[in-house]
Amino acid sequence: MRSATVPPQRSPRLGRGWYLTAVLSAVLAVGMCLLGWRQAEQADRIGAHPVRVDGVVTQLPNGGGSYSTVSYQAAGQHHTATALPLADGTGLGDTVCLEHAADEPKVVRICGDTYPQPVGVGLARFSVPVAVLLFAVCVLRIRRHRRAVAVRSGQNRLASTVALATEVLADGMPAITQGKRSRRRRRAGGRRGLH
């Protein structure tokens, strides 16, 4: 008799893109949190003891990846600040009001601004929730896939066990049945012969 075998089901593979997206979104969320935290920490340092100085614009952004540059004097030393949000119409050599932290002259912002680089804070406020949501979606998809694979492998084991039990019983049943019948026949035959 041929053995009954159940062909194993192939479990679908989850693309590497889900794992890669989960890792990248987690890195993005952590990076943007650190950027936002750094901007908030610098704003707190400036806000604790602000020192006002005048700076001179030495470079303007030209759209080719360059930032604005403002030079200023603080604590008797020359400093340069980059990527400050300058007002529209600001030109080279214009004077700009700056505030720096009393304990750290390199931590500087435009007078009246809350953060040294408000664009970074705005970017963090937008990108962190998006990255966390994307990470959560990827993790849920990965967990769902793993559960489905575990269920399928459990069903494969159950199907293999049932097939094996059916095969063993099918092979063993005639011998068991024939043995019982032959004993009954002998007993019945022996009893008939005694009567």
Secondary structure by P-SEA (a helix, b strand, c coil): cccccccccccccccaaaaaaaaaaaaaaaaaaaaaaaaaaaaaaaaabbbbbbbbbccccccccbbbbbbbbcccbbbbbccccccccccccbbbbbbbbccccccccccccccccaaaaaaaacaaaaaaaaaaaaaaaaaaaaaaaaaaaaaaaaaaaaaaaaaaaaacaaaaaaaaaaaaaaaaaaaaaac
